[in-house]
């Protein structure tokens, strides 16, 4: 079984947790797979895993419901007053996005509902336009949760985000 200890490593393996908190970790040295339940206090924290082979390696247990993918997608958003600004989507998941606003100080607050619109750079060039709740703001970087995706947009996002 893999043992765990907290660490401050920056180059790490990211593994995703099931809704029950279980995951499988593959040792990068001996390639053995280890299944285990991860305690909640270790969710989203860097830890050092130690394999039975004696080697240790950094791991991050990601508890997000949906996998986040790094992207570069141009788009725009409208604040609650209807003011439009350009944006670049930098991370995308089935349930939300992270984006960089062109404006250095966007006129939005956490909890507000805005509208976002961006093109997927897939073969079909699907336009995603939906309402989103602002969850995080860090200067001109915003994190939003989608709240108005229709079934077609959900399917297109799911297909686009397939590994």
Secondary structure, 3 states (H helix, E strand, C coil): CCEEEECCCCCCEEEECCCCCEEEEECCCCCCEEEEECCHHHECCEEEEECCCCCEEEEEEECCCCCCEEEEEEEEEECCCCCEEEEEEEEECCCEEEEEECCCCCCCCCCCEEEEEEECCCCCCCEEEEEEEEEEEECCEEEEEECCCCHHHHHHHHHHCCC
